[in-house]
């Protein structure tokens, strides 16, 4: 999937996004630790072309909705990488406004899955507790930013 050809990389990422619902995909991405999820996280970063980035974030939004994939993604020493990618999606200058909204929607879905995972997990390890605190803080920060945006819109009207 890490081919030099942008269109092939994009098509492969979109295919994985479409397969994220399948049980085989859940098995594949919940095994082998964070390494398999990491590929999609890296493809969700700023340095990737926008359609590939959208597909990779959409994959993460769908796949982390499954408890097994959520555990793999959020209960990892490397979940900070996922957090950093999600923070990038909230940066206002990373994409045109329409694409920015789509990025934020996907990132919020992943954060919502992280919150749900935290609430559903009866016993969290120390590393997942600290990782979840970072995810929750990100979501709270986004909520504050969203409220500020609403205030600005109300003032403009």
N, C-alpha and C positions, 0 to 999 in steps of 0.2 A: 504494500500500500504506500510505501514511502518512495514511490517512483518520482523521477524528475519531471514527468509529464503531468502538468496540472490537471488536464481533463481526465486522465486515467485515475489519478489520485482522487479527484472529485467524485467520479462515478463509483469508485470503490467505497468511498465514505458514504455516499448516498445509498448504496446498496446495503451496507451495514446498518444504516439508519432504518431502512425499510424492514430489515430482518430483526430489529431490536425487540420486537414483540414475541418472537418465537422462543419456544422452550430450549431449542438447541443453542440459540444465541445466549440465553441466560446461563446455560451450563458452561459455554465457552468462556464468557466474560466473567463468570464468578469463580472460575478455577485459575490456578497459576498466580494467585495474588494480584497485586496492582498492575503488573506488567501489561496485561492485555487491555485494561482500562486506560492505562497510561498512553497508549497509542492514540486513542480518541481524545484524551485530554490535550495532548500535544497538538493535534489537528484542530483543536478549539482555540488555539492561541492567536495572538495578533498578527503573527508573521505569515499566516496562511491566507490564501485568497478567500474573499468573503463567502462565496457559495459553499466551499468546502468547510469553512468555519461554521456556517449555519447548520450544515448537515451533521457535523461532529457534535455540536452542542445539542442539536435535536436528539441525536442518539443518546447522549448522556441524560437528557431530560426524560426520555422514555425508559431507558435501561435501568436507571437508578430508582425507578418506581417499583422495581422488583426487589424484594427483601434480600435475596442472595447477592445480587449485583450491588445493591446499596451497601451491604456489609463489606464487600470487597472494595468499593470505592471510598467509603467513609471511615472504615475501621482499619486504616493503614497509616504507617509512618509517612508515606508519601502523599497523603491526602492534602497536604499544604500546596502541592503543585496544582491540584484541582481548584483549591481556594483561590490561588493567584490567577488562574485562567478565568474564573468566574468574576473576580474583581475587574479584570480587563474589560469584560463585557459591559460594565457599568460606566466606563470612561466615556465622556460625551464626545470626544474627538476621534473615536476609533472607527466610525462608520457614518455614512449619511443617515439622517434621522429615521427613515423608514427601516433601514437595516439595523440601526441602533435599537429601535423598539423590538425588533425580532430577536436580537441578541439578548436583550434584557429579559424578555419573556422566557426564553429558553433557560437562561441562568437562574431566574426566579424559580422555575420548575425544578431545577436540580436542587436549589436551596430548600424548596418545599419538601422534596424527597428526603433531604438530609435531616430536616426537622422531624419529619414523620418517622424516619429510621431511629432517631434519638429517642422519640417518645415510645416507640414500640419495643425497643431493646430493653430487656429487663436488667441485664447486667452489661455494663459498658466497661471496657478496660480503661486504664488511665490514659493511654494514647488516644483512644476514641473520644474520651471525655474532653480532652484538650482540643482535639480536632473539631468536635462538634461545637465547642464554645466559639471557635473561630468562625464556623459557618453561621451560627446564630447571630454573632456580632455583625457579620456581613449583611444578613437579612435585615437586622434592625437598622443598620446604617442606610440600606436601600429604602426602608420605610420612611426614615427621616428625610432623605433626599426627595422621595416621592411627595411627601407632605409639603416640602418647600416649593416644589414645582407646582403643586396645586395652588398654593398661596399666590405664587407669581401669576398664574393664569387668572385667578380670581381678581387680582389687582389690575390686570390688563383689561378685564372686561368691564 
